[in-house]
Amino acid sequence: MTESTPVTILGLGAMGAGLAAALLEAGHPVTVWNRTPEKADDLVARGAVRAATVADAVVASPLVIACLLDYSVMNTLLDPVSDTLSGRDLVNLTNGTPEHARTAAAWAEGHGIRYVDGGIMATPPLIGGPDAFILYSGSQAAFDPHQATLEHLGATRYLGDDPGLAPLYDLALLTAMYGMAAGVRHAQAMISEDRAAEFSSAYLTPWLQAMAGPIAAGAAADEEGSPLGMQAVGLANIAEGARGQGVPMALFAHLLTPMRDIVAAGHDDLLPPLIKEIANA
C-alpha cells in the first residue's frame, strides 16, 4: 500500500475524530461514518468524505479502522456488511478484552476479512504526535502493508499473530495508569490548596518521572533495595499523615496491595491498627 492509501474511520468520538484528523493531515483520503452524522462536520470541512451508511463507508477503502464504544456496537454495525468487508483489512481500535478480540478475529476470518486488533496508548490530543503509540496484534498479512499508514496515528508496536495480545497489553498498561492516578489523587489531597500547583509541577511530576523506571523494573518492591519492613514504616506514616490532613479513607485504596504484601511477609507488627484495618478491608 502507498502512503496515500484510502482509509475509512467508523466512529467519531473524541478518539475516532482524532484518528481521522491525523490521517487527513498526513494526506490520506479519509471516509468517515458516525451514527450522529453532524460529528463529521469539522472533518468534512477539512477534506473527509461523509458516508451515509456503514456499507458506503466500508466500500470506500481497502483499510477500515473501527473505533467504537465497545465490541457489541462493532458487531451490530459490521455483521450486516460482512460481505462488503470481505477482502478488506479491518483494524479494530475499540477497547475490549483478549477474548473479545479473539472472537472478533474468528468472525472476520469466517467472512474473508483480514483482522488486526489494537490498543491505543494515548489520549485523543496526543494522536499523531511523538508521545502516542498503538499496540497491534492479529493478521500480520494485514498489518504489514498498512504499517506506514498506521504510523501516522502513533508509533506502531506489533505484538504477534494472537489478536488477544494487543488488548491484553492495553488493559495491563491502563491498570498501571489508573493505579498511578489514584496515588496522584491521594498525594494531592494531602497538600493544601494554596500549595497544590507548585507541589504538582515542581515535585510530584519530576518524582514520578524519576521513579517510573525503577517501579516498572520491580525495584520499588526489591527486598534488598527497599525492605518490606522499611516500607511498612513508611506506609504507616503515610496513612497517619494523610488522616491528619483529612484525606478521605476512600483514597487509600491504591495502598491495599503493598499493605497486604507487608502483612503476608510477617511485618504486621510494624503496622498500626489503622493500617491493619485498611489492609484487611
N, C-alpha and C positions, 0 to 999 in steps of 0.2 A: 504494500500500500504506500502511496505517496504522502507527502506532508499535507496535501490538500484533501485528504480523504473526507467525504461527506459523513457527518455524524448526526445521529438522532438522539435527542435527550428526552426521556419520558419522566416527567415530574419536575415542577419548577418551584419547589420550596426554596428556602434560602440556599441550600447546598446545590440543588439541581440548577438553579439560576446561576450560581457561581461557576459551575462546570461549563454551562453553555457560554457564559461570558468569556471564560478563559479560552475556549476553542475558537470563538469568533475573533478574539484578539490575535490568535495565532494564525488566522487566515483560513480556517476550515469553513466550508459550507455547513451550516447547522440548521436542522429542522427540530422544532420543539413542539411538545404537546403537554397540556396540563388540563386537569378536569375543570379548573376555572380558567377559561381562555384569557381573561384580562391579565393574568400574571405574566403573560408573554409579551405584553405591550412594549416594555422597555427593550427587550431583546430583539423584537421585530424592528424597532426603530434603529437598532444597531446592525441590522442585516440578516437576522434569523428569519426562517420561514415558519409560520404558524400552521401546523397541521390541524385539520378539522376533526380527524378521528385518529385513534391509535393505529389502525390499519394504514392510513395515509402516512403517518409518521414513520412506521416501520419500513414501508416500501421505499422510502426516500433515501435510505442509506444502507451501506453494507455493514456498518458498525452501529449498533443500538446500545445506548447506555441507559439503564434504569436506575433512578434514584428516588425511591418512593417511601411511603410511610413504613410499610412492612411487607413481608413476603406474601401475605394474604392478598393485599392490594395488587401486588405484582401478578400473582396467579390469576386474579379476576380480570385484569387487563389483558394479559398476554395469551391466556388459554384460547380465547376465541380467535386470535390471529396467528395461531401456531403455524398454519400453512403458509402464511405470508412471511413469517420469520424464518422458515426453513431455508437453509443455505446461507443464512446470515450469521454474524457473530454478535452474541449478547454478552455485554459486560454489566453485571448487576452490582451496583454500589449501594444497595439497600441494606441497612443494618439488620443482622439476624444471627442465628446460631449456626454452628457447623452442620447440624442435621438439616436445618432449613436449606443450606447451600447444597448439600449432597442430594436432597430430594429434588431441588430445582434443576440440578445438573442432570439427574436421571430423566426428568421430564424433557429437558432440552434435547438430550441425546435421542430420546424416543421420537422426536419431531425433526431430526436432522438439523439441529441448531448447535453451533459450537458455543460453549458456555464458559465464562470466566466469572468467578465471584471476587468481590473486593471489599476492602475496609479502608475508609478514608480517615487518615490520621491528620486532620486539620479542621479548623473552623472555616465557615464559608469565606470570610475575608482573606484567609491565607491561601485559598485555592489559586494555583498558578504561580505562587511565589516560591522563594527558596526554602521556606520552612515547612512546606507541605510535602507529605509523601503518602502514597497509597499502596496498600498491600493487595496482591493479586494471587489467585490460585485457581486451578482448573485446567482447561484445554490450552496447552502451550501452542498448539497449532493456531488457536485464535489469538492468543496473547502476542506472540512474536511479530506478526505483521502489523499490529496496531500499537506496538510499544512506543514508537516515536510520537504518535498522536497522543497517547495517554500521558506521555512525559509533559505535555503542555498543562496538565492538571496538577502535577506534582511529581516528585521523583518516584519511579516505579520500583516496587520490591516484589519480584515473583517468587513465591514460596514452594511451588511444586504443583503436580497434577491433581492432588486431592483438593477438591473445591472447598472442603471444610476448613482448610488451614488459614485462609485469609480471615474469615470471621472469628476463628479461634484466637488468632493473634490480636485482632481488633478488640475483642472483648477483654482479653488479658491486659492490653495496654490501657483500655478505658478504666478497668478496675484500679490500676495503679494511679491513674489520673484522679479518680474520684476519692481514693484514699488520701492523695496529696491535698486535694481541695478541702477535704474535711479537716486535715491538720492545719491548713491555712486559716480556715474559718475559726478554729479554736485559738490559734495564735493571735489573730487579730482581735478576737473577743477579750483577750487578756490585756490589751493595750488601750489606754484612754483615747477617746475620740480625737482629742487635740494633737495626739502624737501618732495617730494611725497612719497617716500618709507618709511621714518620714520613716516610720518603722518599716513599712512595706517596701519602699523604694530603696532605702539605704541599708537595710539589714536583712529583711526576710527574703527578698529576691536573690541577692548575692549568696546568702547562706544556702538556699535550696539549690541554686546552680552548682555550688561547690560540693554539696552532698549527693547530688544526683548520681554521679559515677559510683562512689563507694556503696550507696544504698542498693543500686541495681546489681552490683557485684556481690552483695551479701555481706560486705564488711561491717555494716552497722550492727549486724547480729553476730559477728565473729566473737567467739569466747575469748580469744587472745587480745584482740584489739579493743573490745568493748564488752567486758564480762557481764553476764546477766545479773550478778549481784550488784554491780555498779549501776546497771540500768534500772534495777529495782529501786534504788535510792532516788535516781533521777526522776523516774515516773511518779514516785510517791510525792516528791517535791512539786512536780508539775501539777498533780491533782490538787494538792493542798493549796498551792499558789493560785491556781485557777479558781478554786472555790472561794478563796479570799477576794478575788477580783469580781466575784459574782457571775462567773461563766456558767451558763445553763448546763446541767448534767447531760443533756442530750448531745452536746458537742464532744463528750468524752468517748463516743463510740469508736473512733478510729484507734483508740489506745487499747481496745479489748484484746487484740491478738498478741501484742508484746506482753501485756499483763498476764495473760493466760500462759504464755511460754515461761514466764518467770515463776509462776505458781507451779507449773509442771516440773520445772527444774529444781524444785525444792527450796526456793528462795523466798517463800511466802512469809517467813519470819521477819523479813525486812520491810514488808508491806503493812501500812497502817490499815485499820478497819475500812476506811473509805475505799481504798484500792481493792481490797479483797471483795468488797461489795460490788464494785464495778466489774472485776474480773469474773465473778461468779454469776453475773447477770445473764 
